[in-house]
Amino acid sequence: MTGRRLGLAIGIAVLVLFAVFWIGATIWFFGDENPDRLEDREWVASAEARCAEAKDEMDRLPQARDAVDMADRAGQIETSTAVLATMAADLAASSPEGDDGELVALWLESWEVYLGDRLAHADALRAGEDRQFRVTVDPERGDGVDALLDAFAGRNRMPSCGDPLDIG
């Protein structure tokens, strides 16, 4: 083997080992031991089904791009927010016990803030303020409440339970 081929083989071996290390570390670190992961997987499945139902209901509502003016857009936001509020109330009513229940309660608190942000945006539109939708930022994490919703939903494999992205 020439020096060039030997160097190439060593380089490839190092890259493969590096990739295997990081894949293994990621699986170990972000596996099922994540502190935000709920143990009650039946509740998770039920919550995902309820969120998917709400998402389907919202998909049947008029879209923002179809609004004729800001007041119409505000009404659309209020209608879709009511769907999300009912969903959140249903999730709260079925919340699991123990540590899982505490995690769900924190997540639902984020939903409450997010729903309030949506209604504040609708109020601004009704007042004639055509502005970008703004969400509350968690001062401890520095993330918007929408990111917190998405992160928890993602960690628990509940894709329909994150930010519906309907306001834009």
C-alpha positions, -999 to 999 in steps of 0.1 A, spaced: 0 0 0 14 34 -9 17 62 15 -12 80 -2 -35 51 0 -25 44 36 -33 80 45 -66 78 28 -75 46 45 -66 60 79 -85 92 72 -117 73 62 -113 51 93 -111 81 115 -142 97 99 -162 65 103 -151 61 140 -160 98 145 -194 93 130 -201 61 150 -190 79 182 -214 108 176 -243 87 166 -238 65 196 -235 95 219 -266 111 204 -286 79 209 -273 75 245 -278 112 254 -311 119 237 -326 84 240 -356 76 260 -341 90 292 -349 125 283 -363 143 314 -392 156 293 -402 122 280 -435 110 294 -436 74 308 -474 71 302 -472 62 265 -510 55 264 -516 91 274 -492 102 248 -510 82 221 -544 96 233 -530 132 233 -516 128 198 -550 116 186 -568 145 203 -543 170 189 -546 155 154 -584 158 157 -580 195 165 -556 200 137 -581 184 113 -608 207 126 -586 238 121 -577 226 85 -614 229 77 -615 265 89 -609 295 65 -572 301 60 -555 334 68 -546 341 32 -583 341 25 -591 369 49 -607 400 33 -594 424 60 -578 426 94 -611 421 113 -619 390 93 -584 377 100 -589 384 138 -621 364 137 -603 335 120 -576 336 147 -603 337 175 -621 307 159 -590 286 156 -578 296 190 -611 283 205 -605 250 188 -570 249 204 -584 260 238 -609 231 238 -581 207 228 -559 220 257 -588 217 281 -594 181 270 -557 173 275 -558 188 310 -589 168 319 -572 136 309 -537 145 323 -517 116 338 -508 113 374 -474 118 392 -443 131 375 -459 128 340 -488 149 352 -464 176 365 -447 177 331 -480 179 312 -492 207 335 -461 227 327 -466 221 290 -503 231 293 -492 263 310 -472 271 279 -503 264 259 -522 289 280 -496 316 273 -496 308 236 -534 309 234 -533 343 251 -507 355 226 -530 345 198 -559 364 213 -537 394 219 -527 393 182 -564 391 172 -571 422 194 -542 441 178 -557 433 143 -591 445 154 -575 477 166 -560 482 132 -524 472 140 -512 450 112 -481 434 127 -463 402 128 -475 375 153 -454 377 185 -452 350 211 -441 354 247 -404 345 253 -396 324 283 -370 344 303 -353 314 317 -348 296 284 -348 325 260 -371 306 236 -405 316 225 -434 297 240 -441 282 206 -407 265 206 -414 251 241 -446 236 228 -428 221 198 -399 207 218 -422 189 243 -444 175 216 -413 164 196 -397 147 225 -428 128 232 -436 119 196 -468 140 194 -462 159 162 -498 172 161 -495 187 195 -470 215 186 -475 250 172 -501 247 145 -483 274 124 -516 288 112 -510 324 120 -477 330 102 
